[in-house]
């Protein structure tokens, strides 16, 4: 323990230790660390020159030459999360632990904001998802799409709670009121709509814009709404009466993004005229014009304390501005496509950005520098799982490997090789000592999670193994296959205990109830089935889905089941689905 009287400032020590940790983690996750154990000494020369770490190392290693960087050295994201298509919208949960994103791949996804692990994928939209938001209590997500719908989701389970159809056109922007009672959205019929978040009933329709509404936001006290439009104006509305309070003119291009400061005193807007503008929310006076972007500004946001503004642009950069002076504080380069959406974490320490390069990136809001999430898999990743204590992540891929990662740093801990084809599913045992995987090579394999050694190979399926899971006590494994069967195995001996037949389509997802007495399965025969885990008898068949059932899960108490399906069109099921087995 360090005391104040030791002559060392605790805050400085904490800062330096944090910086050393950042460097060690960054280097440990890079390919350079495998070359030679002392290469990190040279790597220090490339680290940010404005930290104590980079300034002090030269005293001990004076023969290592200095390294002068060009460009902005603070453009390494804390995290890079890669999706399947253009990421149009991002938002932080209020506690900063999750990020929600919307994409052209028609999905809404929830990510762990620290590790980048995908926590939930919310499928249901059958058009591009243009906007997402999370309620302030973190329990619900709202999304808007070009399928003309607004959907409300349970943020924990991923279940669709409400589907609000806007029959007049595409939904470009959505937002919750602070209390979560109302939802606003901007469709392409030139109006702003207010809906009751619980009942789905329309409360108000705000008319005034002469073209599409691109962006909407509530003031934090819920009394006002701001909107930005293709008609190049920003408008402020009374949220109760629907009356137009102010029209803010100044932009000479589409106003693509608007937001209130947390104290409701200012509004920020971003436009296709390449500018970011700050307005007095009461008088409508333009306070600042922030110029610097070389292309259209797609997204803007205030930090919660109102001192900074972040913007994302078609020039592929994220920029941080001083909200009072208008000075550019930091430029974050790294995206290789247009930046469509930006957001501050609630504590203002991080920024999330979404881009046409198909990635979500997380940045240190103070320095712009941070850790990079190492890329390891050389092909599509099909499944990820956390260990029960949250310290490790397992993933599997089309590259035929299973990999184990440190959940905090992103460092690769183990690579499990043995499968001879695509690995589709992976899971930890509840005690974290074993991993089970299922593959296109028709096998189920059990691995030692610490050493990476293959413990068991379960060969019995006559088709691709698409899903695997442990029972909570770790004694049994369940697997689902395109041979249309569900099988139960002894996890220690590898013996097949039960074969559950009944599905007449491939079985895409399986799971045990927490007490281990029941198994649930989802199939391309559009059904969900519940089985007695000991006897193998079918207890219940749940019909309702009109398309393949891709994922199933029990609630922790076993009283509820959630399932998701690909119901809009067969073509939507293409990515991530098993390729046909070779005869």
matplotlib code that plots the C-alpha trace (Angstrom):
import matplotlib.pyplot as plt

x = [0.0, 1.2, 0.5, 0.4, 3.4, 5.6, 6.3, 4.3, 1.0, -1.4, -3.3, 0.0, 0.9, -2.5, -2.2, 1.3, 0.2, -2.8, -0.7, 1.8, -1.1, -2.5, 0.9, 1.5, -2.0, -1.7, 1.7, 0.6, -2.3, -0.1, 1.7, 5.0, 5.0, 5.5, 8.7, 11.0, 10.4, 12.4, 10.9, 8.6, 11.6, 11.7, 8.0, 8.0, 9.5, 6.2, 4.0, 2.4, 5.2, 3.1, 3.0, 5.5, 5.9, 7.3, 9.4, 11.1, 12.0, 14.8, 16.8, 17.2, 17.4, 19.3, 20.6, 17.1, 16.4, 13.5, 10.6, 8.8, 5.1, 3.3, -0.4, -2.5, -1.0, -4.2, -6.2, -6.0, -9.5, -10.0, -12.0, -13.0, -16.1, -16.7, -20.2, -21.5, -22.6, -22.7, -23.3, -25.8, -26.4, -24.7, -25.8, -24.3, -26.4, -26.6, -24.2, -21.7, -21.5, -23.3, -23.4, -26.3, -25.9, -28.2, -27.0, -27.8, -27.7, -31.2, -30.2, -29.9, -27.0, -26.0, -22.3, -20.2, -18.7, -15.4, -14.7, -16.6, -18.4, -21.8, -24.4, -27.6, -28.6, -32.2, -33.6, -37.0, -36.6, -36.6, -35.1, -32.1, -32.0, -31.3, -31.5, -31.3, -31.7, -31.7, -34.0, -32.3, -32.9, -31.3, -34.2, -35.5, -34.1, -36.0, -35.1, -36.3, -36.0, -36.8, -39.3, -41.5, -41.6, -40.4, -39.7, -39.2, -37.1, -36.3, -32.6, -31.9, -33.6, -33.8, -37.5, -39.6, -42.0, -43.8, -44.0, -45.2, -45.9, -45.5, -47.4, -46.2, -42.6, -39.1, -38.2, -34.9, -34.5, -35.9, -35.4, -36.8, -37.9, -35.8, -38.6, -39.0, -42.7, -42.6, -40.9, -40.3, -39.4, -38.9, -40.4, -40.0, -43.5, -42.0, -43.5, -42.3, -44.4, -44.7, -45.9, -46.8, -43.9, -46.2, -49.3, -47.9, -50.6, -49.8, -49.9, -48.9, -47.9, -45.8, -46.1, -44.0, -40.9, -41.1, -39.0, -37.9, -37.0, -33.5, -33.0, -35.0, -34.2, -35.9, -34.6, -33.5, -36.6, -38.9, -40.6, -39.1, -38.2, -35.6, -35.6, -33.3, -34.5, -33.7, -35.3, -32.0, -33.7, -33.6, -36.9, -37.8, -41.2, -43.3, -43.5, -46.9, -48.8, -46.9, -46.5, -43.4, -41.4, -38.4, -37.0, -33.2, -32.0, -28.4, -27.4, -27.3, -27.4, -29.4, -29.4, -28.6, -28.2, -29.4, -29.0, -29.8, -27.1, -28.0, -29.0, -31.4, -29.8, -28.1, -28.7, -26.0, -26.6, -24.5, -25.1, -24.2, -22.8, -19.8, -20.4, -21.3, -23.4, -24.3, -27.5, -29.2, -32.2, -34.4, -33.7, -32.6, -29.4, -26.4, -23.7, -20.9, -20.0, -17.5, -15.6, -13.0, -14.7, -14.0, -17.3, -20.9, -21.4, -23.6, -23.8, -23.3, -23.6, -22.8, -20.9, -23.1, -21.3, -21.9, -18.2, -17.5, -19.1, -18.3, -19.0, -18.7, -18.4, -18.2, -14.5, -14.1, -13.0, -14.4, -13.7, -14.0, -14.7, -14.7, -18.4, -17.7, -14.8, -15.6, -11.9, -11.2, -9.7, -9.0, -9.3, -9.7, -8.8, -9.1, -12.4, -12.0, -15.6, -18.1, -18.8, -22.6, -23.1, -21.3, -22.1, -20.5, -20.6, -22.6, -19.4, -17.8, -14.7, -15.5, -16.9, -18.5, -18.6, -20.3, -19.2, -19.7, -16.6, -18.9, -17.2, -18.2, -15.2, -14.7, -12.3, -10.8, -12.5, -9.6, -6.7, -8.1, -5.5, -6.1, -6.0, -6.7, -8.7, -6.5, -7.8, -7.1, -9.6, -8.9, -12.5, -16.1, -16.8, -20.0, -20.3, -19.0, -19.4, -18.4, -17.0, -19.3, -17.0, -16.7, -12.9, -12.7, -14.4, -14.5, -15.1, -15.2, -14.8, -14.9, -11.1, -11.6, -10.4, -11.7, -10.0, -10.0, -9.5, -8.9, -12.2, -10.6, -7.6, -8.7, -5.4, -5.6, -5.0, -5.4, -6.0, -7.8, -7.0, -8.5, -11.6, -11.2, -13.9, -15.9, -16.8, -20.3, -20.9, -18.9, -19.8, -18.1, -18.9, -20.3, -17.1, -15.0, -12.7, -14.0, -15.2, -17.4, -17.6, -19.6, -18.5, -19.2, -16.9, -19.9, -18.1, -18.6, -15.3, -14.6, -11.5, -9.5, -10.1, -6.7, -4.4, -6.3, -6.0, -8.7, -10.4, -13.1, -14.4, -18.0, -18.7, -22.3, -24.0, -24.4, -24.6, -23.1, -23.2, -24.8, -25.3, -23.8, -24.3, -23.4, -25.9, -25.4, -23.7, -21.3, -22.2, -24.0, -23.7, -26.6, -26.0, -28.2, -27.4, -28.6, -29.2, -32.4, -31.6, -30.9, -28.4, -27.4, -24.0, -22.1, -19.6, -17.0, -17.1, -18.4, -21.1, -24.3, -27.1, -30.2, -31.2, -34.2, -35.9, -39.0, -37.8, -38.1, -35.6, -32.1, -31.7, -30.1, -30.1, -30.2, -30.1, -30.6, -32.9, -30.9, -32.0, -31.0, -34.4, -35.4, -33.9, -35.2, -34.4, -35.1, -35.3, -35.6, -39.0, -40.2, -40.8, -39.5, -39.6, -39.2, -37.9, -37.5, -33.7, -33.6, -36.1, -35.8, -39.6, -41.0, -43.0, -44.2, -44.1, -44.3, -45.6, -45.9, -42.8, -43.2, -39.5, -36.5, -35.9, -32.3, -31.9, -33.6, -33.0, -34.5, -34.9, -32.8, -35.8, -37.0, -40.5, -40.0, -38.5, -37.2, -36.8, -35.8, -36.6, -35.8, -39.3, -39.3, -37.6, -35.4, -32.7, -32.3, -31.1, -28.0, -25.2, -24.0, -26.1, -24.6, -23.6, -25.2, -23.5, -21.4, -22.7]
y = [0.0, 3.5, 6.3, 10.0, 10.5, 8.3, 11.2, 9.6, 10.9, 8.0, 9.4, 9.6, 6.0, 4.8, 6.6, 5.1, 1.6, 1.9, 3.1, 0.2, -2.2, -0.8, -1.1, -4.7, -5.8, -4.1, -5.7, -9.0, -9.1, -8.3, -10.7, -9.1, -10.6, -14.1, -13.1, -12.5, -12.0, -8.7, -7.0, -5.0, -2.8, -1.6, -1.4, 1.2, 3.5, 3.5, 4.2, 7.6, 10.1, 12.1, 9.5, 8.9, 5.4, 6.5, 9.3, 7.2, 4.1, 5.9, 6.3, 2.6, 1.7, 4.6, 2.7, 2.0, 4.8, 7.2, 6.6, 9.6, 9.0, 10.7, 11.6, 11.3, 8.7, 8.6, 6.6, 3.1, 2.1, 0.4, -2.2, -3.1, -5.2, -6.5, -7.2, -8.5, -5.3, -1.5, -0.4, 2.5, 3.2, 2.7, 3.5, 2.9, 1.5, 4.1, 2.0, 1.7, -2.1, -2.7, -1.3, -1.8, -1.5, -1.5, -2.7, -3.2, -6.9, -6.3, -7.2, -5.4, -6.6, -6.1, -6.2, -6.3, -2.8, -4.1, -7.3, -6.8, -10.2, -10.4, -10.8, -10.8, -10.7, -9.5, -10.7, -9.7, -6.8, -7.7, -4.4, -2.3, -1.1, 2.6, 3.6, 2.0, 3.3, 1.8, 2.9, 4.8, 1.8, -0.5, -2.9, -2.2, -1.5, 0.3, 0.0, 1.6, 0.1, 0.5, -2.4, 0.5, -0.8, 0.3, -2.6, -2.7, -5.5, -6.9, -6.0, -9.1, -11.8, -10.3, -11.0, -8.7, -6.9, -4.6, -4.1, -0.7, -0.3, 3.0, 2.4, 5.7, 4.7, 4.1, 4.8, 6.8, 7.6, 6.4, 7.5, 6.8, 9.6, 9.6, 7.9, 5.2, 5.9, 7.4, 6.6, 9.1, 8.3, 10.1, 8.5, 9.6, 11.2, 14.4, 14.0, 13.3, 10.7, 10.1, 6.7, 5.2, 2.7, 0.3, 0.2, 1.1, 3.8, 7.0, 10.0, 12.8, 13.5, 16.6, 18.2, 21.0, 19.6, 19.8, 16.6, 13.4, 13.5, 12.0, 12.4, 12.9, 13.3, 14.0, 16.6, 15.0, 16.4, 15.0, 18.3, 19.0, 17.2, 18.2, 17.0, 17.3, 16.9, 16.7, 20.2, 21.5, 22.7, 21.9, 22.2, 22.2, 20.9, 20.9, 17.2, 17.5, 19.7, 19.0, 22.7, 23.9, 26.1, 27.0, 26.6, 26.7, 27.7, 27.9, 24.6, 24.5, 20.7, 17.8, 17.8, 14.2, 14.2, 16.2, 16.0, 18.0, 18.7, 17.0, 20.3, 20.9, 24.3, 23.5, 21.5, 20.1, 19.3, 17.7, 18.2, 17.2, 20.8, 19.2, 21.4, 20.7, 23.5, 24.3, 26.2, 27.9, 25.6, 28.4, 31.2, 29.3, 31.4, 29.7, 29.6, 27.8, 26.4, 23.6, 23.2, 20.5, 17.6, 17.3, 15.5, 15.1, 14.8, 11.8, 11.8, 14.0, 13.7, 15.7, 14.2, 13.9, 16.8, 19.0, 19.9, 17.9, 17.0, 14.0, 13.8, 11.1, 11.8, 10.5, 11.5, 8.3, 10.2, 10.6, 14.0, 15.4, 19.1, 21.5, 22.4, 25.9, 27.1, 25.0, 23.9, 20.4, 18.4, 15.1, 13.4, 9.6, 7.8, 4.1, 3.4, 2.6, 3.6, 6.4, 6.8, 6.6, 6.8, 8.0, 8.0, 8.8, 6.4, 7.9, 8.7, 10.3, 8.1, 6.2, 6.8, 4.2, 4.6, 2.6, 2.6, 1.4, -0.7, -3.1, -2.4, -0.9, 0.7, 1.9, 4.7, 6.4, 9.7, 11.5, 10.3, 8.5, 5.8, 2.4, -1.3, -3.1, -6.3, -8.9, -10.7, -14.4, -16.3, -16.4, -16.9, -16.4, -16.8, -18.8, -19.1, -17.4, -18.3, -16.9, -18.9, -18.7, -16.4, -14.1, -14.2, -16.1, -16.3, -19.3, -18.9, -21.2, -20.5, -21.6, -21.8, -25.2, -23.9, -23.3, -20.4, -19.2, -15.5, -13.4, -11.5, -8.4, -8.0, -9.9, -11.9, -15.4, -17.9, -21.2, -22.5, -25.9, -27.7, -31.1, -30.6, -31.2, -28.7, -25.7, -25.5, -24.3, -24.3, -24.0, -23.9, -23.9, -26.3, -24.4, -24.9, -23.5, -26.6, -28.0, -26.8, -28.7, -28.0, -29.3, -29.3, -29.9, -32.9, -34.6, -34.8, -33.4, -32.8, -32.2, -30.1, -29.3, -25.5, -24.9, -27.0, -27.2, -31.0, -33.0, -35.1, -36.9, -37.3, -38.2, -39.8, -40.9, -38.2, -38.9, -35.2, -31.8, -30.9, -27.4, -26.9, -28.2, -27.5, -28.8, -29.6, -27.2, -30.0, -30.8, -34.5, -34.5, -32.9, -32.3, -31.9, -31.1, -32.0, -31.8, -35.6, -34.3, -35.8, -34.5, -36.6, -36.8, -37.9, -38.8, -36.0, -38.1, -41.4, -40.0, -42.7, -41.9, -41.9, -40.9, -40.2, -37.9, -38.3, -36.3, -33.3, -33.6, -30.8, -30.2, -29.3, -25.8, -25.1, -27.1, -26.3, -27.8, -26.3, -25.1, -28.1, -30.5, -32.3, -30.9, -30.2, -27.7, -27.9, -25.6, -26.9, -26.0, -27.9, -24.5, -26.1, -25.8, -29.1, -29.8, -33.2, -35.2, -35.3, -38.6, -40.6, -38.9, -38.5, -35.5, -33.5, -30.6, -29.3, -25.5, -24.4, -20.8, -19.9, -19.8, -20.2, -22.1, -21.8, -20.7, -20.4, -21.5, -20.9, -21.5, -18.7, -19.3, -20.5, -22.8, -21.2, -19.5, -20.3, -17.8, -18.8, -16.8, -17.7, -16.6, -15.9, -13.0, -14.6, -17.7, -15.5, -13.8, -17.1, -17.4, -16.0, -18.2, -21.1, -24.5, -25.3, -28.5, -31.6, -33.4, -36.7]
z = [0.0, -0.8, 1.6, 0.8, 3.1, 1.0, -1.4, -4.2, -5.3, -5.3, -8.3, -10.3, -9.3, -10.3, -13.6, -14.3, -13.3, -15.5, -18.5, -17.9, -17.8, -21.1, -22.8, -21.5, -22.6, -26.0, -26.6, -25.3, -27.8, -30.8, -33.0, -32.1, -28.6, -30.2, -31.9, -28.9, -25.2, -25.1, -28.2, -25.9, -25.1, -28.7, -28.8, -26.1, -28.6, -30.5, -27.4, -26.8, -26.0, -23.6, -20.9, -18.0, -19.3, -22.7, -21.2, -18.5, -20.4, -22.3, -19.1, -18.8, -22.5, -24.0, -26.9, -28.3, -30.9, -30.5, -32.8, -34.2, -35.2, -37.9, -37.7, -34.5, -32.2, -30.1, -32.7, -31.3, -30.1, -26.8, -28.6, -32.2, -32.7, -36.2, -37.5, -40.8, -42.5, -42.1, -38.5, -38.6, -35.0, -31.6, -28.0, -24.5, -21.6, -18.8, -16.6, -19.4, -19.4, -22.7, -26.2, -28.5, -32.3, -35.4, -38.8, -42.4, -41.6, -40.2, -36.7, -33.4, -31.3, -27.6, -26.8, -23.6, -23.6, -22.0, -23.9, -27.1, -26.7, -28.3, -25.5, -27.6, -31.2, -31.7, -35.0, -36.3, -38.6, -42.3, -43.4, -42.5, -38.9, -39.0, -35.3, -31.8, -28.3, -24.8, -22.0, -19.1, -16.7, -19.2, -19.4, -23.0, -26.4, -29.2, -32.9, -36.1, -39.6, -43.2, -42.8, -41.5, -37.9, -34.5, -32.2, -28.5, -27.0, -23.6, -23.2, -21.0, -22.9, -26.3, -26.6, -28.7, -26.4, -28.9, -32.7, -33.7, -37.4, -39.2, -42.4, -43.9, -44.5, -43.3, -39.6, -39.6, -35.9, -32.5, -28.9, -25.4, -23.0, -19.8, -17.8, -20.5, -20.9, -24.4, -27.7, -30.4, -34.0, -37.3, -40.4, -44.0, -44.1, -42.7, -39.2, -35.7, -33.8, -30.1, -28.9, -25.5, -24.9, -23.0, -25.1, -28.5, -29.0, -30.8, -28.5, -30.8, -34.4, -34.9, -38.3, -39.6, -41.5, -45.2, -45.8, -44.1, -40.4, -39.9, -36.2, -33.0, -29.3, -26.0, -23.6, -20.3, -18.5, -21.1, -21.9, -25.3, -28.5, -31.0, -34.6, -37.7, -41.2, -44.9, -45.1, -43.5, -40.3, -36.6, -34.8, -31.1, -30.0, -26.9, -26.0, -24.3, -26.8, -29.9, -30.6, -32.5, -30.1, -32.3, -35.8, -36.0, -39.4, -40.5, -41.9, -45.7, -45.9, -44.5, -40.7, -40.0, -36.2, -33.2, -29.4, -26.3, -23.6, -20.3, -18.7, -21.7, -22.3, -25.6, -28.8, -31.0, -34.7, -37.4, -41.1, -44.6, -44.9, -43.0, -39.9, -36.3, -34.7, -31.1, -30.4, -27.4, -26.9, -25.5, -27.9, -31.0, -31.3, -32.9, -30.3, -32.1, -35.5, -35.4, -38.7, -39.3, -41.0, -44.7, -45.4, -44.2, -40.4, -39.7, -35.9, -32.9, -29.1, -25.9, -23.0, -20.0, -18.2, -21.3, -21.7, -24.9, -28.2, -30.3, -34.0, -36.7, -40.4, -43.9, -43.8, -41.7, -38.6, -35.1, -33.5, -30.0, -29.5, -26.6, -26.3, -24.9, -27.2, -30.3, -30.4, -31.8, -28.9, -30.6, -33.9, -33.8, -37.0, -37.5, -39.3, -43.0, -43.8, -43.1, -39.4, -39.0, -35.3, -32.2, -28.5, -25.1, -22.2, -19.3, -17.3, -20.3, -20.3, -23.5, -27.0, -29.2, -32.9, -35.7, -39.3, -42.9, -42.3, -40.4, -37.0, -33.7, -32.0, -28.4, -27.7, -24.6, -24.6, -22.9, -24.9, -27.9, -27.1, -25.7, -26.2, -29.5, -29.4, -31.1, -34.2, -34.1, -36.1, -39.8, -40.8, -39.7, -36.0, -35.3, -31.6, -28.4, -24.8, -21.4, -18.6, -15.6, -13.7, -16.7, -16.9, -20.2, -23.5, -25.9, -29.6, -32.6, -36.2, -39.8, -39.4, -37.6, -34.3, -30.8, -29.0, -25.4, -24.7, -21.6, -21.3, -19.9, -22.2, -25.3, -25.2, -26.7, -23.9, -25.8, -29.3, -29.4, -32.6, -33.6, -35.6, -39.3, -40.4, -39.4, -35.7, -35.2, -31.4, -28.2, -24.5, -21.1, -18.3, -15.3, -13.3, -16.2, -16.4, -19.7, -23.1, -25.5, -29.2, -32.2, -35.8, -39.4, -39.1, -37.3, -33.9, -30.5, -28.6, -25.0, -24.1, -21.0, -20.7, -19.0, -21.1, -24.3, -24.4, -26.1, -23.4, -25.4, -29.0, -29.2, -32.6, -33.3, -35.2, -38.9, -39.8, -38.9, -35.2, -34.9, -31.2, -27.9, -24.2, -20.8, -18.0, -15.1, -13.0, -15.8, -16.0, -19.3, -22.7, -25.2, -28.9, -31.9, -35.5, -39.1, -38.8, -37.1, -33.8, -30.3, -28.3, -24.6, -23.6, -20.4, -20.2, -18.4, -20.4, -23.8, -23.8, -25.6, -23.0, -25.1, -28.6, -28.9, -32.3, -33.4, -35.4, -39.2, -39.9, -38.8, -35.1, -34.8, -31.1, -27.8, -24.1, -20.7, -18.0, -15.0, -12.9, -15.7, -15.9, -19.3, -22.7, -25.2, -29.0, -31.9, -35.5, -39.1, -39.0, -37.4, -34.0, -30.5, -28.5, -24.8, -23.7, -20.5, -20.1, -18.3, -20.3, -23.7, -24.0, -25.8, -23.3, -25.4, -29.0, -29.4, -32.8, -33.8, -35.7, -39.5, -40.2, -39.0, -35.2, -34.8, -31.1, -27.9, -24.2, -20.8, -18.2, -15.1, -13.1, -15.9, -16.1, -19.5, -22.9, -25.5, -29.1, -32.2, -35.8, -39.3, -40.6, -43.0, -45.9, -46.5, -48.0, -44.5, -43.1, -45.4, -43.3, -40.5, -41.5, -42.1, -45.7, -47.1, -46.0, -48.7, -49.7]

ax = plt.figure().add_subplot(projection="3d")
ax.plot(x, y, z, "-o")
ax.set_aspect("equal")
plt.show()
